């Protein structure tokens, strides 16, 4: 049976009811204002949260920095553990660097100087300690290069070896030298200077032991000569 639809009508005849069914979008009175107020409230809440996070990040960082110098990575790790927003944390780290409260290069120089003078650490031990403190690698390299002084290093190794050798008085020469070299290696020292320092330190130890052994008998003999004269 032929269709009653006019062929000239085309698709428009089919779509006409659908088009007529779509009513124009209208907003209820006050809907735009309500939406704007809601968006403004959300923005204000977000800004307040951001400000609170920023204050908290500053408090956490400053509390840590008042105890001791901190590397940037150390403070970043602390802020991460405190669940500070990463964007807020990064901004606080940049601020602290800009005012000089975080300075990996200055921290590296200070740590190298203190650890070398107090603990008499060698370069490898210093590097390990600074890496444990998460100091920037370039700052570590720079600090070690600035502090390099072969002559001062040899003196430091000998002083360290001599102090340690005095505690090895009960050991034979071979065992004492082996333990002394191992001790210096654990302190981060290596190379020919280590064995040379160990030998010199043990020579001094042996001289001291020989002096202590001969001292009382020599004095006793002198007393006997006085008594029997």
Beta strands, then each sheet from edge to edge (+ up, - down):
end
